[in-house]
């Protein structure tokens, strides 16, 4: 089941996405649900998100711009610590 949908609905959804979305990755290729899969994301994204949202974001382009700008100034020590943990 996906999102508590009955199994037949999930299969229908997967079939639709497989045929309609070129870049759809089938559930067979999804990684296992594991908190160990990418723990770095939790620490890095949280810190990056705090920095990006210091100012109001008006649209997607501005969000992309803020993300790129803040990533350029992101301290390597934060990334190293996240990986080390």
C-alpha positions as CSV (number, residue, x, y, z in Angstrom):
1,X,0.0,0.0,0.0
2,X,1.1,3.6,-0.6
3,X,-0.3,6.3,1.6
4,X,-2.9,3.9,3.1
5,X,-4.5,3.3,-0.3
6,X,-5.9,-0.1,-1.0
7,X,-3.6,-2.4,-2.9
8,X,-5.6,-2.3,-6.1
9,X,-5.5,1.5,-6.1
10,X,-1.8,1.5,-5.6
11,X,-1.3,-0.9,-8.5
12,X,-3.5,1.3,-10.7
13,X,-1.5,4.4,-9.7
14,X,1.8,2.6,-10.4
15,X,0.5,1.5,-13.8
16,X,-0.6,5.0,-14.7
17,X,2.7,6.6,-13.5
18,X,4.7,4.0,-15.3
19,X,3.0,4.8,-18.6
20,X,2.5,8.5,-18.2
21,X,5.7,9.7,-16.4
22,X,9.0,9.0,-18.2
23,X,11.1,9.4,-15.1
24,X,8.9,7.4,-12.7
25,X,10.8,5.0,-10.6
26,X,8.8,1.9,-9.7
27,X,8.4,0.8,-6.1
28,X,10.6,-2.2,-6.8
29,X,13.5,0.2,-7.2
30,X,12.7,2.3,-4.2
31,X,15.2,2.1,-1.3
32,X,14.0,0.4,1.9
33,X,12.5,2.6,4.5
34,X,15.5,3.1,6.8
35,X,16.6,6.0,8.9
36,X,20.1,4.9,8.1
37,X,19.6,5.5,4.4
38,X,20.7,9.1,4.4
39,X,21.0,10.6,7.9
40,X,23.1,13.4,6.6
41,X,19.9,14.9,5.0
42,X,18.3,15.5,8.3
43,X,21.1,17.7,9.7
44,X,22.1,19.5,6.6
45,X,18.6,20.2,5.2
46,X,17.5,21.6,8.6
47,X,20.4,24.0,8.8
48,X,20.1,25.0,5.2
49,X,16.3,25.5,5.5
50,X,16.8,27.8,8.5
51,X,19.2,30.0,6.5
52,X,17.0,30.0,3.3
53,X,13.9,31.1,5.1
54,X,15.4,34.0,7.1
55,X,13.8,36.2,4.5
56,X,10.4,35.8,2.8
57,X,10.3,33.7,-0.4
58,X,7.9,34.9,-3.1
59,X,8.1,32.2,-5.7
60,X,9.9,29.1,-6.8
61,X,12.6,30.9,-8.7
62,X,13.5,33.0,-5.6
63,X,13.5,29.8,-3.5
64,X,16.0,28.2,-6.0
65,X,18.1,31.3,-5.9
66,X,18.2,31.4,-2.1
67,X,19.1,27.7,-1.9
68,X,22.0,28.0,-4.4
69,X,23.2,31.1,-2.6
70,X,23.1,29.6,0.8
71,X,24.6,26.4,-0.3
72,X,27.6,28.3,-1.7
73,X,28.2,29.8,1.8
74,X,27.5,26.6,3.7
75,X,30.4,25.7,5.9
76,X,32.1,22.5,5.1
77,X,32.6,21.7,8.7
78,X,28.8,21.3,9.0
79,X,28.8,18.7,6.2
80,X,31.8,16.9,7.6
81,X,30.2,16.7,11.1
82,X,26.9,15.4,9.6
83,X,28.8,12.7,7.7
84,X,30.9,11.8,10.7
85,X,27.8,11.2,12.8
